[in-house]
Amino acid sequence: MSLTATLSSKFHIAIPKAVREERQWRAGQEFVFVPKGEGVLLIPVLELKHLAGIARGADKSGYRDRTGLPRRASDL
C-alpha cells in the first residue's frame, strides 16, 4: 500500500482512511514518533489492558532485576 498525505500549514497530517481502517486506528488514539533515517515511524501507544499477559510463557532464566544494579557511578 503506497498512500500519501500532505503536511498542512498547522503541521497536521490526515492519515488516509485505508490505513486507519486496516490498522483499526481511532480518533483520539495516542501515537509516538520514532525518527528513522530520513523519515519517522508512527507507532500507536498501547493501552495497559492490551499488555496484560504479553510475557506469559517467557523464559525467565538469566533475568536480572534492578536490585543488582549500582546506585551511583562511584559504586561501579
ZAMARRO-536935 format. One record per atom (N, C-alpha, C, CB): residue in one letter; x, y, z. Coordinates in steps of 0.1 Angstrom, whole numbers, padded with zeros to 4 digits. Each point is the difference from the previous one (the first is absolute). Last residue first. Glycine has a CB too. Example, Ala and Ser with C-alpha at 12.3 -4.5 7.8 and 13.67 -1.06 7.14 Angstrom:
<vextors>
   residuo      px      py      pz
         S    0128   -0022    0071
         S    0009    0011    0000
         S   -0008    0011    0008
         S    0012   -0006   -0022
         A   -0009   -0051    0021
         A   -0009    0012    0000
         A    0009    0012    0000
         A   -0019   -0012    0012
</vextors>
This chain:
<vextors>
   residuo      px      py      pz
         L    0305    0017    0408
         L    0004   -0009   -0010
         L    0014   -0006    0002
         L   -0013    0013   -0016
         D   -0011    0022    0042
         D   -0001   -0014    0005
         D    0004   -0010   -0011
         D   -0019    0007    0015
         S    0016    0040   -0023
         S    0012   -0002    0009
         S   -0001   -0014    0005
         S    0001    0024    0006
         A   -0037   -0007   -0031
         A    0011   -0003   -0009
         A    0013   -0004    0008
         A   -0010    0016   -0017
         R   -0037   -0025    0040
         R    0007    0011   -0005
         R    0011   -0004   -0009
         R   -0006    0013    0021
         R   -0024   -0046   -0004
         R   -0008    0012    0002
         R    0006    0013   -0006
         R   -0009   -0011    0021
         P    0014   -0042   -0039
         P    0006    0009    0009
         P   -0009    0013    0001
         P    0023   -0009   -0005
         L   -0044   -0040   -0005
         L    0006    0011   -0007
         L    0007    0009    0011
         L   -0016   -0001   -0020
         G   -0013   -0038    0027
         G    0014   -0003   -0002
         G    0008    0011   -0006
         G   -0007   -0024   -0002
         T   -0041    0025    0009
         T    0006   -0001    0013
         T    0015   -0003   -0001
         T   -0022   -0008    0009
         R   -0011    0010   -0047
         R    0008    0012    0004
         R    0007   -0001    0013
         R   -0016    0013   -0013
         D    0006   -0058   -0014
         D   -0008    0012    0003
         D    0009    0011    0004
         D   -0019   -0014    0006
         R    0025   -0031   -0038
         R    0006    0007    0011
         R   -0008    0013    0002
         R    0023   -0009   -0006
         Y   -0024   -0044   -0020
         Y   -0006    0013    0002
         Y    0007    0007    0012
         Y   -0022   -0009   -0009
         G    0030   -0036   -0009
         G    0009    0011   -0004
         G   -0006    0013    0003
         G    0010   -0015   -0017
         S   -0045   -0022    0010
         S    0014   -0002    0004
         S    0009    0011   -0005
         S   -0005   -0025   -0001
         K   -0044    0020   -0007
         K    0005    0009    0010
         K    0014   -0003    0005
         K   -0023    0002    0007
         D   -0011   -0008   -0053
         D    0011   -0007    0008
         D    0005    0010    0010
         D    0006   -0015   -0020
         A   -0058    0017    0002
         A    0014    0004   -0003
         A    0010   -0007    0009
         A   -0009    0022   -0007
         G   -0041   -0025    0008
         G    0008   -0010   -0006
         G    0014    0003   -0004
         G   -0021   -0008   -0008
         R   -0011    0048    0014
         R   -0004   -0013    0004
         R    0008   -0011   -0007
         R   -0023    0008    0006
         A    0022    0042   -0011
         A    0012   -0008    0002
         A   -0003   -0014    0006
         A    0012    0022    0004
         I   -0047    0010   -0014
         I    0008    0000   -0012
         I    0013   -0008    0002
         I   -0009    0022   -0005
         G   -0031   -0012    0035
         G    0004   -0013   -0004
         G    0009   -0001   -0012
         G   -0022   -0006    0008
         A   -0001    0052   -0002
         A   -0002   -0010    0010
         A    0003   -0014   -0006
         A   -0017    0014    0012
         L    0015    0029   -0035
         L    0013   -0006    0003
         L   -0001   -0011    0010
         L    0010    0022   -0004
         H   -0047    0006   -0011
         H    0005   -0008   -0012
         H    0013   -0007    0003
         H   -0012    0015   -0015
         K   -0008    0015    0046
         K   -0008   -0012    0000
         K    0004   -0009   -0012
         K   -0019    0012    0010
         L    0039    0032   -0004
         L    0004   -0010    0010
         L   -0007   -0013   -0001
         L    0006    0018    0015
         E   -0002    0012   -0059
         E   -0007    0001    0013
         E    0005   -0011    0009
         E   -0020    0012   -0010
         L    0049    0008   -0032
         L   -0009   -0011    0004
         L   -0006    0004    0014
         L    0012   -0017   -0013
         V    0007    0048   -0029
         V    0003   -0003    0014
         V   -0011   -0010    0005
         V    0011    0023    0004
         P    0006   -0017   -0056
         P   -0010    0003    0009
         P    0004   -0004    0014
         P   -0017   -0004   -0017
         I    0048    0021   -0024
         I   -0003   -0012    0008
         I   -0011    0004    0010
         I    0023   -0010   -0003
         L    0007    0027   -0043
         L   -0012    0004    0008
         L   -0005   -0012    0007
         L   -0006    0019   -0016
         L    0056   -0003   -0006
         L   -0010   -0010    0002
         L   -0011    0005    0009
         L    0018   -0018   -0003
         V    0016    0047   -0032
         V   -0004   -0004    0014
         V   -0009   -0012   -0001
         V    0002    0024    0008
         G    0040   -0002   -0041
         G   -0014    0001    0003
         G   -0003   -0003    0014
         G   -0005   -0006   -0023
         E    0048    0004    0000
         E   -0005    0012   -0005
         E   -0015    0002    0004
         E    0016   -0001   -0019
         G    0009   -0033    0048
         G    0006    0005   -0012
         G   -0006    0014   -0004
         G    0003   -0024   -0007
         K   -0028    0010    0044
         K    0006   -0011   -0007
         K    0006    0005   -0013
         K   -0017   -0017    0011
         P   -0009    0033    0040
         P    0008    0004   -0011
         P    0006   -0013   -0006
         P    0004    0023    0010
         V   -0050   -0022    0016
         V    0013   -0005    0002
         V    0008    0004   -0013
         V   -0008   -0019    0015
         F   -0040    0032    0014
         F    0007    0002   -0013
         F    0015   -0004    0003
         F   -0015    0019   -0008
         V   -0036   -0033    0030
         V    0013    0005    0003
         V    0007    0001   -0014
         V    0001   -0010    0024
         F   -0056    0012   -0007
         F    0011   -0006   -0007
         F    0013    0006    0004
         F   -0015   -0003   -0019
         E   -0042   -0003    0034
         E    0013    0006    0002
         E    0010   -0007   -0008
         E   -0007    0008    0023
         Q   -0049    0000   -0030
         Q    0011   -0010    0003
         Q    0013    0007    0001
         Q   -0013   -0019   -0011
         G   -0029    0039   -0003
         G    0004    0002    0014
         G    0011   -0010    0005
         G   -0023    0008    0004
         A   -0007   -0022   -0045
         A    0002    0014    0004
         A    0003    0000    0015
         A   -0016    0009   -0018
         R    0028   -0054   -0007
         R   -0012    0008    0003
         R    0004    0014    0004
         R   -0012   -0021    0007
         W    0031   -0028   -0035
         W    0003    0012    0008
         W   -0012    0008    0002
         W    0024    0000   -0008
         Q   -0013   -0044   -0016
         Q   -0011    0002    0010
         Q    0004    0011    0010
         Q   -0006   -0024   -0002
         R    0029    0008   -0040
         R    0006   -0001    0014
         R   -0010    0001    0011
         R    0021    0010   -0010
         E   -0036   -0007   -0035
         E    0008   -0012    0000
         E    0006   -0002    0014
         E    0005    0003   -0024
         E   -0030    0037    0016
         E   -0008   -0012    0001
         E    0008   -0013    0001
         E   -0017    0012   -0013
         R    0040    0029    0007
         R   -0007    0000    0013
         R   -0008   -0013    0002
         R   -0001    0025   -0001
         V    0022   -0018   -0041
         V    0009   -0003    0010
         V   -0007   -0001    0014
         V    0019    0011   -0013
         A   -0044    0004   -0023
         A    0003   -0015   -0002
         A    0010   -0004    0010
         A   -0003    0003   -0024
         K   -0010    0043    0023
         K   -0010   -0009    0005
         K    0004   -0015   -0001
         K   -0017    0018   -0006
         P    0055    0021    0010
         P   -0010   -0005   -0010
         P   -0009   -0011    0006
         P    0017    0005   -0018
         I    0005    0035    0047
         I    0004   -0014   -0004
         I   -0011   -0005   -0010
         I    0012   -0004    0023
         A    0004    0055   -0014
         A   -0011   -0009    0001
         A    0004   -0013   -0005
         A   -0016    0019   -0004
         I    0044    0023    0027
         I   -0001   -0009   -0011
         I   -0012   -0009    0003
         I    0025    0000   -0003
         H   -0004    0052    0020
         H   -0008   -0012    0001
         H    0001   -0009   -0012
         H   -0016    0014    0015
         F    0036    0032   -0004
         F    0007   -0012    0002
         F   -0008   -0012    0004
         F    0018    0015    0007
         K   -0032    0029   -0023
         K    0000   -0001    0014
         K    0007   -0013    0005
         K   -0022    0012    0000
         S    0017   -0002   -0046
         S    0007    0012    0005
         S    0000    0000    0016
         S   -0007    0013   -0021
         S    0004   -0061   -0003
         S   -0007    0013   -0001
         S    0008    0011    0006
         S   -0022   -0012    0001
         L    0036   -0036   -0026
         L    0001    0007    0013
         L   -0006    0014   -0002
         L    0021   -0012    0006
         T   -0034   -0034   -0033
         T    0007    0013   -0001
         T    0000    0006    0014
         T   -0007    0003   -0025
         A    0005   -0057    0003
         A   -0007    0011    0007
         A    0008    0012    0000
         A   -0011   -0016    0015
         T    0006   -0037   -0041
         T    0007    0012    0004
         T   -0009    0009    0008
         T    0015   -0002   -0020
         L   -0007   -0055    0006
         L   -0009    0012    0001
         L    0008    0012    0005
         L   -0020   -0015    0004
         S    0025   -0039   -0020
         S    0008    0012    0000
         S   -0009    0012   -0001
         S    0019   -0012   -0012
         M   -0017   -0045    0023
         M   -0008    0012    0000
         M    0009    0012    0000
         M   -0019   -0012    0012
</vextors>
